[in-house]
């Protein structure tokens, strides 16, 4: 039987969104699929947002807001 379910990796464990209908101590095979395109997109997005939000021009606006 093959079942596909998404999980979140947290603190060294795979956290499932719901219990599985398997007998306790069942042996299973876990296949890890990564999405390199998504990871690259997230990294580039973070870099772009950092450039936009972390710059000296923002200091001018912060000073104006204080007035």
C-alpha distances in whole Angstrom, upper triangle without the diagonal:
4,7,10,13,17,19,22,23,26,29,26,23,20,21,18,20,18,17,13,12,11,13,16,16,13,12,10,11,13,14,18,19,23,25,28,30,29,31,34,34,34,37,39,39,40,43,44,44,46,48,49,49,51,54,58,58,56,59,62,60,59,63,64,62,64,67
4,7,10,13,16,19,21,24,26,24,21,18,19,16,17,17,16,12,12,12,15,17,17,14,13,10,10,11,11,15,15,19,21,24,26,25,27,30,31,30,33,35,35,36,39,40,40,42,45,45,46,47,50,54,55,53,56,58,56,56,60,60,58,60,63
4,6,10,12,16,18,21,24,22,19,15,16,13,14,13,13,9,10,11,14,16,17,14,13,10,10,10,11,14,14,18,20,23,25,24,25,28,29,28,31,33,33,34,37,38,38,40,42,43,43,45,48,52,52,50,53,55,53,53,57,57,55,57,60
4,7,10,13,16,19,22,20,17,14,14,11,12,12,13,11,13,13,17,18,18,16,15,12,11,10,10,11,11,15,16,20,21,20,21,25,25,25,27,29,29,30,33,34,34,36,39,39,39,41,44,48,48,46,49,52,50,49,53,54,52,54,57
4,7,10,13,16,19,18,15,11,11,8,8,9,10,9,12,13,17,18,18,16,16,13,12,10,11,11,12,14,16,19,21,19,20,24,24,23,25,28,27,28,31,32,32,34,37,37,37,38,42,45,46,44,47,49,47,46,50,51,49,51,54
4,7,10,13,16,16,13,9,9,7,8,10,12,12,15,16,19,20,20,18,18,15,14,11,11,10,10,12,13,17,18,16,17,20,20,19,22,25,24,24,27,29,28,30,33,33,33,35,38,42,42,40,43,45,43,43,47,47,45,47,50
4,7,9,13,12,10,6,5,5,7,9,11,12,16,16,19,19,18,18,17,14,14,11,11,10,11,12,14,17,19,17,17,21,21,19,21,24,24,24,27,29,28,29,32,33,32,33,37,41,41,39,42,44,42,42,45,46,44,46,49
4,6,10,10,8,6,5,7,8,12,14,15,19,19,22,21,20,20,20,17,16,13,13,11,12,12,14,17,19,16,15,19,19,17,19,22,22,21,24,26,25,26,29,30,29,30,34,38,38,36,38,41,39,38,42,43,41,43,46
4,7,7,6,5,6,9,11,14,16,17,20,20,22,21,20,20,19,17,16,12,13,11,12,12,14,17,19,17,15,19,20,18,19,22,22,21,24,26,25,26,29,30,29,30,34,37,38,36,38,41,40,39,42,44,42,43,47
4,5,5,6,7,10,12,15,17,18,22,22,24,22,21,22,21,19,19,16,17,14,16,16,18,19,22,19,17,21,22,19,20,24,23,21,24,27,26,26,29,30,29,29,33,36,38,35,37,40,39,37,41,42,40,41,45
4,6,8,9,13,16,18,19,20,24,23,25,22,21,22,22,20,20,17,18,16,19,18,20,22,24,22,20,23,24,21,22,26,25,23,26,29,27,27,31,32,30,30,34,37,39,37,38,41,40,38,42,44,41,42,46
4,7,9,13,16,18,18,19,23,22,23,20,19,20,19,17,17,14,16,14,17,17,19,21,24,22,20,23,25,22,22,26,26,25,27,30,29,29,32,34,33,33,36,39,41,39,41,44,43,41,45,47,44,45,49
4,6,10,13,14,15,16,19,18,19,17,16,17,16,15,15,12,14,13,16,16,19,21,24,22,20,24,25,23,24,28,27,26,29,31,30,31,34,35,34,34,38,41,43,41,42,46,44,43,46,48,46,47,50
4,6,10,12,12,13,16,16,18,16,15,16,15,13,13,10,12,11,13,14,17,20,22,20,19,23,24,22,23,27,26,25,28,31,30,30,34,35,34,35,38,42,43,41,43,46,44,43,47,48,46,47,51
4,7,9,10,12,15,16,18,16,16,17,17,15,15,13,14,14,15,16,19,21,23,21,20,24,24,22,24,27,27,26,29,31,30,30,34,35,33,34,38,42,42,40,42,45,43,42,46,47,44,46,49
4,5,7,8,12,13,16,15,16,15,16,14,15,12,14,14,15,17,19,22,24,21,21,25,25,23,26,29,28,27,31,32,31,32,36,36,35,37,40,44,44,42,44,47,45,44,47,48,46,47,51
4,7,9,13,15,18,17,19,18,19,17,18,16,17,16,17,19,20,23,24,21,22,26,25,23,26,29,27,27,31,32,31,32,35,35,34,36,40,43,43,41,43,46,43,42,46,47,44,46,49
4,7,10,12,15,15,17,16,18,16,18,16,18,18,20,21,23,26,28,25,26,29,29,27,30,33,31,31,35,36,34,36,39,39,38,40,43,47,47,45,47,49,47,46,50,50,47,49,52
4,7,9,11,11,13,13,15,14,16,16,18,19,21,23,25,28,30,27,28,32,32,30,32,35,34,34,37,39,38,39,42,42,41,43,47,50,50,48,50,53,50,49,53,54,51,53,56
4,6,9,10,12,11,13,11,14,14,16,18,20,22,24,28,30,28,28,32,32,31,33,36,35,35,39,40,39,40,44,44,43,45,48,52,52,50,52,55,53,52,55,56,54,55,59
4,7,9,12,10,13,12,15,16,19,21,23,25,28,31,33,31,32,35,36,34,37,40,39,39,42,44,43,44,47,48,47,49,52,56,56,54,56,59,56,55,59,60,57,59,62
4,6,8,7,9,10,13,14,17,20,22,25,28,31,33,32,32,36,36,35,37,40,40,40,43,45,44,45,48,49,48,49,53,57,57,55,57,60,58,57,61,61,59,60,64
4,6,6,9,11,15,16,20,22,25,28,31,34,36,35,35,39,39,38,40,43,43,42,46,47,47,48,51,52,51,52,56,59,60,57,60,63,60,59,63,64,61,63,66
4,5,9,11,15,16,20,22,25,28,31,34,36,35,34,38,39,37,39,42,42,41,45,47,46,47,50,51,50,51,54,58,59,56,58,61,59,58,61,63,60,61,65
4,6,9,13,14,18,20,24,26,30,33,35,34,33,37,38,37,38,42,41,41,44,46,45,46,49,50,49,50,54,57,58,56,58,61,59,58,61,63,60,62,65
4,6,10,12,16,19,22,25,28,31,34,32,32,36,37,36,37,41,41,40,43,45,45,46,49,50,49,50,54,57,58,56,58,61,59,58,62,63,61,62,66
4,7,10,13,16,20,23,26,29,32,31,30,34,35,34,36,39,39,39,42,44,44,44,47,49,48,49,53,56,57,55,57,60,59,58,61,63,60,62,65
4,6,10,13,16,19,22,25,28,27,27,30,32,31,33,36,36,36,39,41,41,42,45,46,45,46,50,53,54,52,55,58,56,55,59,60,58,60,63
4,7,10,13,16,20,22,25,24,24,28,29,29,30,33,34,34,36,38,39,39,42,44,44,44,48,51,52,51,53,56,55,54,58,59,57,59,62
4,6,10,13,16,19,22,21,21,24,26,25,26,29,30,30,32,35,35,36,39,40,40,41,44,48,49,47,49,52,51,50,54,55,53,55,58
4,6,10,13,16,18,18,18,21,23,23,24,27,28,28,30,32,33,34,36,38,38,39,42,46,47,45,48,51,49,49,53,54,52,54,57
4,6,10,12,15,15,15,18,19,19,20,23,24,24,26,29,29,30,33,34,34,35,38,42,43,42,44,47,46,45,49,50,48,50,54
4,7,9,12,12,12,15,17,17,18,21,22,22,25,26,27,28,31,32,33,34,37,40,41,40,43,45,44,44,47,48,47,49,52
4,6,9,9,9,11,13,13,15,17,18,19,21,23,24,25,27,29,29,30,33,37,38,37,39,42,41,41,44,45,44,46,49
4,6,5,6,9,10,11,13,15,16,17,19,20,21,23,25,26,27,28,31,35,35,34,37,40,38,39,42,43,42,44,47
4,5,5,6,9,10,11,12,14,15,17,18,20,21,23,24,26,27,29,33,34,33,36,38,37,38,41,42,41,43,46
4,5,5,6,9,10,11,12,14,15,16,18,20,21,23,24,25,28,32,32,31,34,37,36,36,40,40,39,42,45
4,5,5,6,9,10,10,12,14,15,16,18,20,21,22,24,26,30,30,29,33,35,33,34,37,38,37,40,42
4,5,5,6,9,10,11,12,14,15,17,19,20,21,22,25,29,29,28,31,34,33,33,36,37,36,39,42
4,5,5,6,9,10,11,12,14,15,17,19,20,21,23,27,28,27,30,32,32,32,35,36,36,38,41
4,5,5,6,9,10,10,12,14,15,16,18,20,22,26,26,25,28,30,29,30,34,34,33,36,39
4,6,5,6,9,10,10,12,14,15,16,18,20,24,25,23,26,29,28,28,31,32,31,34,37
4,5,5,6,9,10,11,13,14,15,16,19,22,23,23,25,28,27,27,31,32,31,33,36
4,5,5,6,9,10,11,12,14,15,17,21,21,21,24,26,26,26,30,31,30,33,35
4,5,5,6,9,10,11,12,14,16,20,20,19,22,24,23,24,27,28,27,30,33
4,5,5,6,9,10,10,11,14,18,19,18,21,23,22,22,26,27,26,28,31
4,6,5,6,9,10,10,13,16,17,17,20,22,22,22,25,27,26,28,31
4,5,5,6,9,10,12,15,15,15,18,20,20,21,24,25,25,27,30
4,5,5,6,8,11,14,14,13,16,18,17,18,21,22,22,24,27
4,5,5,5,8,12,13,12,15,17,17,17,20,22,21,23,26
4,6,6,7,10,11,11,14,16,16,17,20,21,21,23,26
4,6,7,10,9,9,12,14,13,15,18,18,18,21,23
4,6,9,9,7,10,13,12,12,15,17,16,18,21
4,7,9,7,9,12,12,12,15,17,17,19,22
4,6,6,8,10,11,12,14,16,16,18,20
4,5,5,7,10,10,11,13,15,16,18
4,5,6,7,9,10,11,13,15,17
4,5,5,6,9,10,11,13,15
4,5,5,6,9,10,11,13
4,5,5,6,9,10,11
4,5,5,6,9,10
4,5,5,7,9
4,5,5,7
4,5,5
4,5
4
